[in-house]
Amino acid sequence: MNLDEFLAAPEIVRRLISQEAFENETVTFTCTVQNADSADEDEPYSISWFFNDKQIDSNTQKYSIDENPKTGICLLTIRNILPDDEGAYRCVATNKFGSSVTTGFLAVLSEY
């Protein structure tokens, strides 16, 4: 039996859902990541978030990123939504065997 057959990239089991928000509101994107069953604590995965292909710095006034390795829940909160925040948000889960990606879109609505 070859162990490599059981080792895989993390799997995104709950994908991002596209959202709409008015200016100045707060939005949270949520996804859930599951590491391969055979992977243990020694084979962790990392999470990266992107907005229109630019990596998001964690925990700024604009963004906060939270993840719970035990549950696999990953959150990106965007505060004080502006029209420039409209676009594609992507979560990438990576371990040494590969990556999995999910994308959600934010549409910014006008109150007028």
C-alpha positions in Angstrom: 0.0 0.0 0.0 1.3 3.4 -1.0 0.6 6.1 1.6 0.9 8.8 -1.1 -2.5 7.7 -2.4 -4.1 9.0 0.7 -2.4 12.3 1.0 -4.1 15.2 -0.7 -4.6 18.9 -0.7 -7.1 20.3 1.9 -10.7 20.2 0.7 -13.1 23.1 0.9 -16.3 21.5 2.1 -18.3 24.7 2.5 -17.7 27.1 -0.4 -17.9 30.9 -0.3 -21.3 32.4 -1.2 -21.6 35.6 -3.2 -23.1 38.5 -1.3 -24.6 42.0 -1.7 -24.1 44.9 0.7 -24.9 48.6 0.9 -22.1 51.1 1.4 -20.8 51.3 5.0 -22.1 47.9 5.9 -20.0 45.0 7.1 -19.8 41.6 5.3 -18.4 38.3 6.3 -17.4 35.6 3.9 -17.2 32.1 5.4 -15.9 28.8 4.1 -14.9 25.5 5.8 -11.7 23.6 5.1 -11.1 20.0 5.8 -7.6 18.5 5.7 -7.1 15.1 4.2 -8.2 12.4 6.7 -4.7 11.0 6.8 -3.1 14.3 7.5 -2.4 15.0 11.2 -1.3 18.0 13.2 2.1 17.7 11.6 0.7 18.4 8.2 -1.1 21.7 8.7 -2.7 23.8 6.0 -2.4 27.6 5.6 -5.2 30.0 4.5 -4.7 33.0 2.2 -7.4 35.5 1.2 -7.4 37.5 -2.0 -9.4 40.4 -3.4 -9.3 40.6 -7.2 -6.0 38.5 -7.2 -4.3 40.8 -4.6 -3.5 39.1 -1.3 -5.3 40.6 1.7 -3.2 41.6 4.7 -4.8 40.2 7.8 -6.4 42.2 10.5 -6.3 45.8 9.3 -9.0 48.5 9.8 -10.7 47.2 6.7 -10.3 43.4 7.0 -10.2 40.9 9.7 -9.3 37.2 9.1 -10.2 34.4 11.5 -9.7 30.7 11.3 -10.3 27.8 13.6 -8.1 24.9 12.8 -10.2 22.5 14.9 -13.5 23.2 13.0 -11.9 24.3 9.7 -14.1 27.5 9.6 -12.4 30.4 7.9 -13.8 34.0 8.0 -13.0 37.2 6.1 -14.8 40.2 7.5 -14.9 43.4 5.4 -15.9 46.6 7.3 -17.3 49.9 6.0 -18.0 48.6 2.5 -17.2 51.1 -0.3 -17.9 50.8 -4.1 -14.2 49.9 -4.6 -14.8 46.7 -2.5 -16.9 45.2 -5.2 -15.3 42.2 -6.9 -14.0 38.7 -6.4 -12.9 37.4 -3.0 -11.0 34.1 -2.9 -9.9 31.8 -0.2 -7.0 29.4 -0.8 -6.2 26.5 1.5 -2.7 25.1 0.9 -0.7 22.2 2.4 2.4 20.5 1.1 0.3 18.3 -1.3 -1.5 21.1 -3.0 -4.2 23.8 -2.8 -8.0 24.2 -3.0 -9.7 27.4 -3.9 -13.2 28.9 -3.5 -14.4 32.3 -4.8 -17.3 34.5 -3.9 -18.3 37.9 -5.3 -19.3 41.0 -3.5 -21.8 43.4 -5.1 -22.0 46.9 -3.6 -25.5 48.3 -3.7 -26.4 52.0 -3.9 -29.0 53.4 -1.5 -30.1 55.9 -4.1 
